[in-house]
Amino acid sequence: IGDTIVGMHIKPVAVPVRPSFNNQKMGEANVVMAYARLPYIGGPRAIY
């Protein structure tokens, strides 16, 4: 709540998500959520 995502409680790869409901607010504060996903391993970006 309030556009702050506390990193110490989230896995290393967190993807921010904006809620899809209409006003995206709780009172006067903006609502921002995040979900954790597995890291991408390999592929074209994994050039060492």
Buried (B, 14 or more C-beta within 10 A) or exposed (E): EEEEEEEEEEEEEBEEEEEEEEEEEEEEEBBBEBEEEEEEEEEEEEEE
